[in-house]
Amino acid sequence: MKKTLKELKNKSSTELSSKAKDLEAKLFKVRFQKTTGQLADVSSIWRLRKELAQVKTLLTQQKGSV
C-alpha cells in the first residue's frame, strides 16, 4: 500500500479527481454485486474504500496548499 500512496502523491489534482470518480464507480459496482450475491471477494469493498479515502485526502491536501 505504501507504494500506491507514493504514486498517488505524485499525481496532479485532475488525475486524482478522475481516479476518485473511477474508484467511486468501481465501489458502486462491487456493492451492487454484493447485494445480488455475485461477489466472491468481499474484502475488495474495504480495499476500494481505503484507496478512495486516500485519494480524497490527497485532493484535500492539495487544495489547501494551493
C-alpha positions as CSV (number, residue, x, y, z in Angstrom):
1,M,0.0,0.0,0.0
2,K,2.8,2.4,0.7
3,K,4.0,2.1,-2.9
4,T,0.5,3.1,-4.1
5,L,0.3,6.1,-1.8
6,K,3.7,7.3,-3.0
7,E,2.5,7.0,-6.6
8,L,-0.7,8.9,-5.8
9,K,1.2,11.8,-4.2
10,N,3.0,12.4,-7.4
11,K,-0.2,12.8,-9.4
12,S,-1.9,16.1,-10.2
13,S,-5.3,17.1,-8.8
14,T,-7.0,16.4,-12.1
15,E,-5.6,12.9,-12.2
16,L,-6.6,12.4,-8.6
17,S,-10.1,13.6,-9.4
18,S,-10.5,11.2,-12.3
19,K,-9.1,8.4,-10.1
20,A,-11.6,9.2,-7.4
21,K,-14.5,9.0,-9.9
22,D,-13.2,5.7,-11.2
23,L,-13.0,4.3,-7.7
24,E,-16.5,5.5,-6.8
25,A,-17.8,3.8,-9.9
26,K,-16.0,0.6,-9.0
27,L,-17.2,0.7,-5.5
28,F,-20.8,1.1,-6.7
29,K,-20.4,-1.9,-9.0
30,V,-18.9,-4.0,-6.2
31,R,-21.6,-3.1,-3.8
32,F,-24.2,-4.0,-6.3
33,Q,-22.5,-7.4,-6.9
34,K,-22.5,-8.0,-3.2
35,T,-26.2,-7.3,-2.9
36,T,-27.0,-9.6,-5.8
37,G,-24.8,-12.3,-4.3
38,Q,-22.3,-12.3,-7.2
39,L,-19.3,-11.0,-5.3
40,A,-16.7,-13.6,-4.2
41,D,-14.2,-11.4,-2.6
42,V,-16.0,-9.2,0.0
43,S,-12.7,-7.7,1.1
44,S,-12.5,-5.8,-2.1
45,I,-15.1,-3.3,-0.8
46,W,-12.8,-2.5,2.1
47,R,-9.8,-2.0,-0.2
48,L,-11.7,0.2,-2.6
49,R,-13.0,2.4,0.3
50,K,-9.5,2.7,1.7
51,E,-8.0,3.7,-1.6
52,L,-10.8,6.2,-2.3
53,A,-10.2,7.8,1.2
54,Q,-6.5,8.2,0.4
55,V,-7.3,9.8,-2.9
56,K,-9.8,12.2,-1.4
57,T,-7.4,13.1,1.4
58,L,-4.6,13.9,-1.1
59,L,-7.1,16.0,-3.0
60,T,-8.0,18.0,0.1
61,Q,-4.3,18.4,1.0
62,Q,-3.5,19.7,-2.5
63,K,-6.4,22.2,-2.4
64,G,-5.2,23.5,0.9
65,S,-1.6,24.0,-0.2
66,V,-2.5,25.9,-3.4
